[in-house]
Amino acid sequence: MPKIVITRRPPESAIERLDAAFGEENVDVFPEDRPIHRVELLDRVQGADAILSMLTESMDAEVFDTAGEGLRVVANMAV
């Protein structure tokens, strides 16, 4: 199953849909209501297939390289 990393908690209905589709154990939601620190981000994205981020996170070559070759989707959650 794919690993999905979400850097800030989206609406509960979105999490429920992702959990139902991919399994709760495969959806990694950063639990705190603050921007994720760079070190925490890099730690969480290792082996990710998808990343859903906020504008506060810089998605760059370092993040992509850390995630690895399985990374297929990077999306931004905005208004």
N, C-alpha and C positions, 0 to 999 in steps of 0.2 A: 504494500500500500504506500502511496505517496506521503511524504512528510510536508506539512504545510506550516509555515511560521508566520504568525501575525504579531506585529510589533506594538499594537495598541488594541484594547478590547473594542470590537465592533458591537453593533446591536446584538442582543441575545438570539434573535431569530436567525441571524447569519451564522452564529456559532452552532446553533442546533442543526442547521442544514448541512454544514460542513461535517459535524460529528456524525450525522446520519449517513452521509455519503462516503466518508473516508475513515470513520472510526475515531472515537474520542482520543485514543492513544496516539493518533497520527496528526492531530491538530494542536499545535503548540502556540498558545495565546499568552503573550507577556501580561502578567497579572496586575501590574501596577499602573496607576493613573498618572504617568509621567513619561516623557520621552525615554526610550531605552538608551542606556549608555552604549557607546561603540563596542566596548569589550563584551558586554552582554549580547549585543546583536551578533557579533562574530561567533560567539560561542553557540548561540541558538541556531544559526543558519547552517552549521555543518551538516552536510547530507540532505539539505532541504531540496524538495522538488518544486516548491512554490513559496514565494514570499509576498505577503500583503503588508505594505508599510504605509507610514504617514509621511507627510512632507518633511517632518523633522529629522528623518533618517536619510543619510546620504547613501544611495545605492550606486556603488562604484565597482571597479575591477576587483578591489580587495574583497568585497562582499561576495561577488560572483565566484571568484577563485576559492574562497573559503567554503562556499556552499558546495562546490564541486560540479562535476560533469552532469549530474542528474538534474540540475536546476533548469526548469523549463518555463516557469512563469514568474514574472515580477510585476506586481500590480500596486497601484497607489490608491489609498482610501482617502477620499476628499469629499468636500461638500458637493 
